[in-house]
């Protein structure tokens, strides 16, 4: 027992580990809760597109701020919201489907980001942590920003819980009840963009979709109630973030990758053994 206590407590002697753990827990919770709507509405491709579409904002923020964190996050947030609203606006037309709009915006903004980044001589060192995450490099500013934006997203989920639930499960009923579908759709897209930006420092652009989708998909296999799914997803996401961070500390692997691998292991366990829905359960 004493050995286990030291194993858990020793890394927390370092301030960067404490900040990283707090950030990982917040990101794991926020991503998982909003991820329930991503899974239910089939928006995984949208999340991936927005995660990559923020690249020009990151690049512009770097050029303007000389590498300081504040302009990087402001640029990423602006680009993410712009991409979300742009995809929503294009998809509202009658001529193009949403997946086509996603593909156009995703490719265009990602290419723009690469073009801007290529002008930065040492971009591989300065910007690579936005692609793959650097949770152990979380600053006090990053932590405060994650807490504020994460709390805002969770408050909006709570405030519009019933409306989002009806839209996710029964769009016809939503139209019958005359819910403001357009407003709610854009709000959800902007919340998704904010959540992706919040997750940048922890898991990076390349892995953020896994944090949005995998805990929620795991919870989906374990329950049929939305509120229970959200709670389970948040527990799975935050626990995976904490376990992954400890693994990265002791095994010396990339923190973002470790977090996602723990999430994936939890999903595989649920996929095989979930009561009623697990592969082995159904096979029996």
JOSULCOR-V477045 format. One record per residue. N is the residue number from 1. NEAR is the number of other C-alpha atoms within 8 Angstrom. Layout:
n->N near->NEAR
n->N near->NEAR
//
This chain:
n->1 near->4
n->2 near->5
n->3 near->6
n->4 near->7
n->5 near->8
n->6 near->8
n->7 near->8
n->8 near->8
n->9 near->8
n->10 near->7
n->11 near->10
n->12 near->9
n->13 near->8
n->14 near->7
n->15 near->7
n->16 near->10
n->17 near->11
n->18 near->10
n->19 near->13
n->20 near->14
n->21 near->11
n->22 near->9
n->23 near->14
n->24 near->14
n->25 near->13
n->26 near->12
n->27 near->14
n->28 near->16
n->29 near->13
n->30 near->13
n->31 near->15
n->32 near->18
n->33 near->14
n->34 near->12
n->35 near->13
n->36 near->16
n->37 near->11
n->38 near->13
n->39 near->12
n->40 near->9
n->41 near->7
n->42 near->7
n->43 near->10
n->44 near->11
n->45 near->9
n->46 near->9
n->47 near->14
n->48 near->10
n->49 near->12
n->50 near->14
n->51 near->16
n->52 near->12
n->53 near->16
n->54 near->18
n->55 near->15
n->56 near->17
n->57 near->16
n->58 near->14
n->59 near->13
n->60 near->11
n->61 near->16
n->62 near->12
n->63 near->9
n->64 near->7
n->65 near->11
n->66 near->7
n->67 near->9
n->68 near->8
n->69 near->9
n->70 near->8
n->71 near->12
n->72 near->16
n->73 near->11
n->74 near->10
n->75 near->15
n->76 near->15
n->77 near->13
n->78 near->10
n->79 near->13
n->80 near->17
n->81 near->12
n->82 near->8
n->83 near->14
n->84 near->13
n->85 near->11
n->86 near->9
n->87 near->12
n->88 near->11
n->89 near->8
n->90 near->10
n->91 near->12
n->92 near->6
n->93 near->7
n->94 near->6
n->95 near->4
n->96 near->9
n->97 near->8
n->98 near->10
n->99 near->8
n->100 near->9
n->101 near->12
n->102 near->12
n->103 near->9
n->104 near->8
n->105 near->13
n->106 near->13
n->107 near->9
n->108 near->8
n->109 near->14
n->110 near->13
n->111 near->8
n->112 near->10
n->113 near->15
n->114 near->10
n->115 near->8
n->116 near->11
n->117 near->10
n->118 near->8
n->119 near->6
n->120 near->8
n->121 near->5
n->122 near->6
n->123 near->10
n->124 near->6
n->125 near->7
n->126 near->8
n->127 near->8
n->128 near->10
n->129 near->11
n->130 near->11
n->131 near->10
n->132 near->13
n->133 near->15
n->134 near->15
n->135 near->13
n->136 near->9
n->137 near->8
n->138 near->14
n->139 near->8
n->140 near->7
n->141 near->8
n->142 near->10
n->143 near->12
n->144 near->8
n->145 near->9
n->146 near->13
n->147 near->10
n->148 near->8
n->149 near->11
n->150 near->13
n->151 near->8
n->152 near->8
n->153 near->12
n->154 near->11
n->155 near->8
n->156 near->9
n->157 near->9
n->158 near->7
n->159 near->6
n->160 near->8
n->161 near->9
n->162 near->6
n->163 near->10
n->164 near->10
n->165 near->9
n->166 near->11
n->167 near->11
n->168 near->10
n->169 near->7
n->170 near->8
n->171 near->9
n->172 near->6
n->173 near->9
n->174 near->13
n->175 near->9
n->176 near->7
n->177 near->6
n->178 near->7
n->179 near->8
n->180 near->6
n->181 near->10
n->182 near->6
n->183 near->7
n->184 near->10
n->185 near->8
n->186 near->11
n->187 near->8
n->188 near->8
n->189 near->12
n->190 near->12
n->191 near->9
n->192 near->10
n->193 near->15
n->194 near->13
n->195 near->13
n->196 near->14
n->197 near->12
n->198 near->12
n->199 near->13
n->200 near->13
n->201 near->14
n->202 near->15
n->203 near->17
n->204 near->16
n->205 near->14
n->206 near->10
n->207 near->12
n->208 near->14
n->209 near->12
n->210 near->8
n->211 near->15
n->212 near->16
n->213 near->14
n->214 near->11
n->215 near->17
n->216 near->17
n->217 near->12
n->218 near->13
n->219 near->13
n->220 near->9
n->221 near->12
n->222 near->11
n->223 near->9
n->224 near->8
n->225 near->6
n->226 near->9
n->227 near->6
n->228 near->9
n->229 near->15
n->230 near->13
n->231 near->9
n->232 near->10
n->233 near->17
n->234 near->15
n->235 near->9
n->236 near->14
n->237 near->16
n->238 near->14
n->239 near->10
n->240 near->13
n->241 near->15
n->242 near->12
n->243 near->10
n->244 near->15
n->245 near->14
n->246 near->9
n->247 near->12
n->248 near->12
n->249 near->10
n->250 near->6
n->251 near->6
n->252 near->7
n->253 near->9
n->254 near->8
n->255 near->17
n->256 near->15
n->257 near->11
n->258 near->13
n->259 near->15
n->260 near->14
n->261 near->9
n->262 near->12
n->263 near->14
n->264 near->9
n->265 near->8
n->266 near->11
n->267 near->12
n->268 near->8
n->269 near->9
n->270 near->12
n->271 near->12
n->272 near->10
n->273 near->11
n->274 near->13
n->275 near->7
n->276 near->6
n->277 near->11
n->278 near->13
n->279 near->10
n->280 near->8
n->281 near->12
n->282 near->8
n->283 near->5
n->284 near->4
//
